[in-house]
């Protein structure tokens, strides 16, 4: 800001004559250093896992500058004896009762509600009621609703409430007296005697459709009952197999974490914890909530909330280091075809398979490299899984203890 000149329009030589040639030195270093640093990282193939600490060692106009960077590099893990790990597999077989449960849920979803007007309410009825509760004659928050749905016998309301609706006719009004449980979640109501003024507005019964060919054709593309049942069996089996695989992977991961030799930099854990917090906050925003609202509801301070991620983050990092060490030992790689297949799978899950060529073309080298690293880790886990041994009892497995 020099008199006689607009900001940003002062001649450089005038500034240098008044403030010295070094005036622009810091800007010059800041301008040139980042690109040089990135090239150095790529050329030396360094894997930096914490934010670097920079310090200017030397700088002179017309000569150059020396910047010292203190880097924390990704550690090199070691692991042995990862072949032949034992695990207790989960049962995969599906019973006829489980198939029936799926069919009954479909029947439940397609049930009809039929009004009942010629008798009092009884257990199993779906009623609609108005109610207002009070303790010592004073209404309390959350104790009032209009035309609320209540299935008698469901246990949704305070013990004793639903039983006293039984016997009411449509249009009846009744005072229902109940005790809040001693362990009720709202402490100011726990153990208190409450009176609810209740009016019964409607009674309905649920009519479930018969499980026959007409029903099968109405909810699916199958033309006979047996094909539909076979499809239900396949869906249940696929889900059970996926669950069994996840259980097996979890057991093996726990064992790998104990086998791997690695010291994880504190900054790497802290950075991952911050990322977890940011991911959760973004998820909350997508649901119309804020992190502040969540913490208030959970009655937690932010530091305690953030610290809650530490063990999970540490476990995940140790697992990944173990798998990366195994991949290096076994020479596992990710081919271009592997990466392309991963891109296609991701796009198909979003219904955007047609965008493959564009997404592939726009993908940076670093993103593709990160995908390759993830694929190699998956291959390493598959390798460990393929060499694992199923046993009836595994004393080292949390699954067997359960």
N, C-alpha and C positions, 0 to 999 in steps of 0.2 A: 504494500500500500504506500505508493510514493506520490507526493503532490505533483500534479501536472499530468498524471497518467491514469487511465482507467485500469482497474484491476485486471491482471492477466495480459496487459498490453505494454508492460515496462520492458524496454530492451534488455536483453540478457547481459550485454557488456556493462550497462549502467549498474545493474544489480551486483555484478562481480566486482566492479570498481568500488562500490560502497561496502559490500559485505565479504568480499574475497571469493576466489574461484571455488573454494570448498563449499560454498553455499548450496550448490546443487549436488554435492557428492553423495549424500545419503539417498536422495532421489535416484541418482544414477545406479547406485548399488541395488536399491529395491527394484528398479526397473529391469536390470539385467540378471540378477541372481536367480529368481525362481526358475526361469527356463534352463539355466545352466545346472541348477540342482536337479531338476527332473531328468535331464539328459544323463547326468552322472548316475542317478539311481538306476535308470534303464540300462546304461552301458555296463555298470558293475553288477547288475542283476541283484541289487540289494532289496531285501524285504523289510521295510521299516514298519514297526508295529506301534510306535508312539509318536506323538507330535515332536518333531526335532527341536532342539534348542540351538539357536544361532547366535553367534557373537562376531562382531567386526574386529578382526585382528589388525588389519593395516589397510589404509586407503590413501591414495595420492592422485591428484588430478594429472592426467597425461601419462600415468604409470600403470595404475591398476589397483586392485583391491584383493585382500585375502579375507575370506569369511570361514570361520570355523563352525562346523555343524556337529553337534553331539547327537548321535543316533542310537536308538535302541533297536537292534535287529531281531528278527524272528529267531527263536532258539532252534537248535537242531536236536530233535528227540531221538531216543534210542529205545528199541523194544526187541525182545526175543521171546521164544516159547509161546507164540500166539497161535500155533497150529494145534488142533486137538482140544480146544476149550470145550468144556462140557456145559450142557444146559438141559433143563427139564421141559420138554415141549408141552404146549397146551393141547387139550383134547379138541379135535376138529369135527368129529361126527355130529350129525344133526338128528334129533329125535322127531318122531311124528308129532309129539306135543308142541314142539317149537314151530313146526309148520302150521299147526292148527292155530297157534297164537298169532302168527302173521295174518292168517286168513281172517281170524276174528277181529283183528285191528282194522282190516279193510272193511269188514262188515260194519264195524262201529262207525267208521268214517262216513259210511253211506246209509246210516240209520235214519229213520223218519221219526219226527216228534209228533205224537198224536195227543190232542187236548183231551182231558178227562174232566167232566163237569158233574157227574152223577154220584160221586162218592167222596169221602174225606181223603186227605193225603195219607200215604203210607210209605214205608221204607222202600227205596228204589225209585220213587217218583222224582221227576225233575220239576221243581217248583220255582215260582218267581215271587219274591217277597219284598215288602218295604219294611225297614227296621230302623229303630233309633235306640241306642243303649245309653244308660246313665249309671253312675256310681254315686250313692248317697244323694240321689236326685239331681246330680249335675251331669249333663251330657259330656262325653269325652271325644277327643279327636279320633277319627277313623271309625266311630261307632254308628255311623248313619249311612244308609244307602237306599235308593229307590229302585224297585223292580230288579233286584239282584237275583241271579240264578243260583239255586242251591239244590244239589242232589241229596235227598235224604238218605242218610247212612254212609255218606262219603267221608265223614270225619273232617270236613273242611272247617267247620265252625267250632266254637268252644264246646268241650264235652258237655252233653246234656241238652244243647240247644236244638239240634235236629230232632231228637226224640220228642221234644215238646211241640214241634210243628206237626208231627204225626197226629192225625185225628181232626185237624182243622179243615174246614170247608172253604171254598173260594169265597172271598169277601169277609171271612172271619177276622177279628182282631183279638190279640191275646198278649198278655204280659208274660214273658218268658224269663224265669229267674235262673241264673247260672253263677258258678264260681269260676273266676279266671284261675288257670293253673298256677301253682306256687312258683313255677319256673317260667312263667310267661315272659316273652321277649321284651315287652314294655313294662319296665320295673314298677312304674306308678300304678299299674293295674294288677300286678301279680298278686294272686291270693284274694283279690277283692270280690265282693258280692255285687253282681250287676243285674239290672233289670232292662230287658229289651221289649219295647213296644213293637209288635209284629203284626203285619197285615198280609194275608195270603191272597195274591192276585191271580195266580194260575197254577194249574197242575198239568203236567205232561208225562207221558210214558214214552220210552224209546223202543221203537220196533225195529229189530235187526232183520235185514234181508236174509233169505235162505241162501245157503251156499249151494247154488245149482248152476247149470249151464248159462241160464239167462244172466245171472249175477257175474259170472266169469267174463262173458262177452261184453257186459256193460262197463267193466273196469279195465279190460285188457284187450289185446289183439288175438288172444288165443281162442280156438274154436272147440276145445274140449277141456274137461276138468283136469285130466291127468297131465296134459302139457303145461297147464297153469301151475299145478303143484310141483312139477319138475323145475319150472322157472323159479318158484319160491325156494326150493331146495338149493338151486344153484346160487341164488343171491345170498342165502344164509351161509352157504359153504364158502363163497368168495369172501364174505365179511369175516367169517371165523378164521380163514386162512390168513387174511391180512392182519388180523389181531394176533394170531400165533406168530407171524413173522415179526411184527413189532415187539412182541414179548421176547422173542429170541434175540432180536437186535439189541434190546435194552439190557438183557442179561450179559451178552457178549461185550457190550460197551462198558458196563460196570467192571468187568474183568480186565478189559484193556486199559482202563484208567489206572488200575492198580499195577499193571505191568510196565507201563511207559515210564521212561526216565526223562524228565523234562522239568525245567524251572521256568514257569510262566512269568514274564515281566509284570510287575504290579500295574503299570500303565496300560497294558493290554487288557487286563481284567477290568480296570476302571473304565476304559473306553467302551468295552462291550456292555458294561452295566449302563452307561449313559445311552447307548444305542437301544437297549431294551426299554429304558424309560421313554425314549422318544417314540419308539414303535408303539408302545402301549398308549401313550398320549394321543398319537395319531388315530389309533383304533377307537379311543374314547370320543374323539372329535367326530369321527364318522358316524357315531351313534348319538350325536347331539349332546355329549357330556364334555366336561372339562376335567383336567387332572385335579384341580382344586376341589371340585365337587366330589370326585371319587375319594380323595384323601379325607374329606370331611365325613363322608358316609362311612368310611372304614375306620375313622378316628385314628388316623396315623399322621405322623410327621413325615415330611418328604425324605429326610435322611434315612429313617427307618424303612420306608417304602423302597428306596433305592437299594439299601443294603440287603433287602430280601432277595435281590437277584444274584447276589455274589456266588452262592453255592452252585446254583444252576449254571451260571456263566462259566465258573471254573471247571465244572464237570464237562460241559460241552467243549471247552477248549482242550482239556486233557484228552477227551475222546478223539477230537480232530487231530491233535498232534500224534496220537497213537496210530491212527489210520494213515496219516501222511508218512510216518516212519515205515509202516508196513508196505505202503505203495512204493516207497523208495527201495526197500529191500527186495521186493518182488518184481521191480521194473514195470509197474503198471503205468499206462499212459492213456490219454484221451485223444482219440483221433478226430479229424475234422468231421467225419461221419457221426461220431458220438455227439459232438457239439451241435451239429445240424439237427440230429434227432431230438436233442433236448429242447432246442428252440421250437421245433414243430410241436412237441408235446405241450410246451407252455402255451403256444398260440392256440392249439386245439381246445385247451381248457377254457380259453376266453372266447372261443368261437371265431378266431381270427386266423385260421390256417392259411387263408389266401394271401395274407400279408407277409408270408415267409421271406420272399426275396427282398422286399423292402427292409424288413427288420434286420435281416442278415447283413444287408449292405450298409445300413446305418450303424451297426454295432461297432463300437471301438475295440481296439486291440486289447485294452485292459479288461473290458467287460467279458470279452471272449476268453481271455486268460483265466478270469475268475470262474467262469463256467467250467472250463477245463479242469481247474483244481477241484471243484465240487464233484465233477464226474469221477475223477480219480479217487476221491475219498469214498464215494459210493462203491466203486469197484473194489476198494480195499475191504470194505465191510462185507461185500458179497464173497470175497476171497476167504475171509475169516469164517463166515457163515458156512461156506462150502466145506471147510475143513473142521467144523465143530462136530462134536459127538453127542448124540442124544442119550440121556440116561433116565432111569426111573426116578432116582432121587439124587439131587445135587446139593450137597451141604453148603456149597459156596454161593448158591443162587437164592436171591430174595424171593424168587417165584416159588421155590420149593418150600420155603419157610411159611408162605401164606397158605 
